[in-house]
């Protein structure tokens, strides 16, 4: 199983970005998918999670600004990030779980003030 994240970049505060994560394999619908981020010099933290049935949960710092979604038909998970703040600057990782954890490579998001 491979996870390929994309969509990061440089954006001004208040702007938006959409991250995408493509997942190989034929049982994507069974995966609990999530996005994590690691700000410079800090621990990796959970940003958002979407369950098999589509239920979602978010870290407190992103509630109301970020939306996680999934498309089981094309094995993709997305993170729509609105009203970005400089403190959202981090490397963002997608993570999948089905019997074990799978990580994608990170994608850099930089928010300038």
C-alpha positions in Angstrom: 0.0 0.0 0.0 1.3 3.4 -0.9 0.0 6.8 0.0 0.9 9.8 -2.2 0.2 13.3 -0.8 0.1 16.4 -2.9 -1.2 20.0 -2.9 1.0 21.8 -0.5 2.5 25.2 -1.3 3.0 28.7 -0.2 -0.1 30.8 0.6 -0.9 34.1 2.3 -2.7 34.1 5.6 -6.5 33.9 5.0 -6.0 31.9 1.9 -6.9 28.3 1.0 -5.3 25.1 -0.1 -6.6 21.6 -0.9 -4.4 18.7 0.0 -4.9 15.3 -1.8 -3.8 11.8 -0.9 -3.9 9.0 -3.4 -4.0 5.5 -1.9 -3.0 2.4 -3.8 -4.8 -0.9 -3.2 -8.3 -2.2 -3.6 -9.7 -2.0 -0.1 -9.4 1.7 0.4 -13.0 1.9 1.7 -11.9 -0.2 4.7 -9.2 2.4 5.8 -9.6 4.9 8.5 -7.8 7.9 6.9 -6.3 10.9 8.6 -4.1 13.9 8.1 -1.3 14.8 10.5 1.1 17.7 10.5 4.4 18.5 12.0 5.3 22.1 12.5 9.0 23.1 12.5 10.6 21.9 15.8 7.4 20.4 17.1 5.8 17.0 17.4 3.5 15.5 14.8 -0.1 16.1 15.6 -3.5 14.9 14.4 -5.3 17.4 12.1 -8.4 15.5 10.9 -9.7 12.0 10.7 -12.4 10.3 8.6 -13.8 6.9 9.4 -14.9 4.1 7.2 -18.5 5.4 7.4 -17.6 9.0 6.8 -17.6 10.3 10.3 -15.1 13.0 10.9 -13.2 14.6 13.8 -10.8 17.5 13.9 -8.1 19.0 16.0 -9.2 21.9 18.1 -7.0 24.4 16.2 -8.5 23.6 12.8 -12.2 23.1 13.6 -14.4 25.3 11.4 -11.6 26.0 9.0 -10.5 22.5 7.6 -12.6 19.8 6.1 -11.6 16.2 5.5 -13.4 14.1 2.9 -12.9 10.9 1.0 -13.8 9.5 -2.4 -13.8 5.7 -2.2 -14.4 5.5 -5.9 -11.0 6.8 -6.7 -9.1 6.0 -3.5 -8.6 9.6 -2.5 -8.7 11.6 0.7 -8.7 15.3 0.8 -8.1 18.1 3.2 -9.7 21.4 2.3 -8.0 24.2 4.3 -9.6 27.6 4.5 -8.7 30.8 6.4 -5.1 29.6 6.8 -3.0 31.0 9.5 0.8 31.3 9.8 0.6 28.7 12.6 -0.7 26.2 10.1 2.7 26.1 8.6 3.9 22.5 8.7 4.7 19.4 6.8 1.3 17.6 6.3 1.1 13.8 6.1 -1.7 11.5 5.2 -2.1 8.3 7.2 -4.1 5.2 6.6 -5.0 2.5 9.0 -6.3 -1.0 8.2 -4.8 -3.7 10.4 -1.6 -1.6 10.4 -0.6 2.0 9.9 0.5 3.4 6.6 2.1 6.8 6.1 2.5 8.9 3.0 5.4 11.3 2.3 4.8 14.8 3.6 3.8 17.8 1.7 4.9 21.3 2.8 2.4 23.9 3.6 3.7 27.4 4.3 1.4 30.3 5.3 2.9 33.7 5.2 1.6 36.6 7.4 
